[in-house]
Amino acid sequence: MGARGLGNGRRKGYGWGMTLPSRITARPLEATAFARFGDVIAPKSAPDKLINAGMCGRHHDLARLDFSDGQAGISLFDAKARDLPLRVDLLERHPAGSQAFLPLNGVAMIVVVAEDEGGPTRPQAFITAPGQGVNLLRGTWHGVLAPLGSPGQYAVVDRIGAGANLEEVPLDPPLWVDPPA
């Protein structure tokens, strides 16, 4: 048995027949590494333009919002604090729209994402810098909202409309996310 009784580090048995590791290591969120899953939302080194008589810098169009139907809506989420190592026992995705998370109280978050091959595979974990947000592309498998160390409040921009926009996959056994080395 591996650490914490999680077996040999790889396992099968999910409904889609894929193999997932039992543990992954989180790393700092970086735009290039995250690009296939979505966008890092943070100010650029300089604003795109100045507005309001030069008193406000606008960092323009930072995320690839994408909705198949419906409309963009803004919701507020209050999420309980999580710690590392993080137990991930559910992955979800939104096939009809992207989903952006913008921290309101500056709390960093653990972002777990996975590639799709008929189900989630090759999971990765990222840790945002305080104040950094993410936009998950439409259909991206991801873990639930996980503020790191303190409760988090987030503005969430996602699809509002009729019809289902949520697919969930329970992970049994769970995936564990370890802190960066």
Secondary structure, DSSP 8 states (H G I E B T S, - for coil): --GGG-TTSEE--STT---EESEEE-EE--HHHHTTTEEEE---SS-SEEETTTTEEE----S---BSSSEEEEEEEEE--B-SSEEEEEEEE-TTB-EEEEESS---BEEEEEEESSSEEEEEEEE--TT-EEEE-TT-EE----BBSS-EEEEEEEEE-SS---EEEEEEEEEEEE---
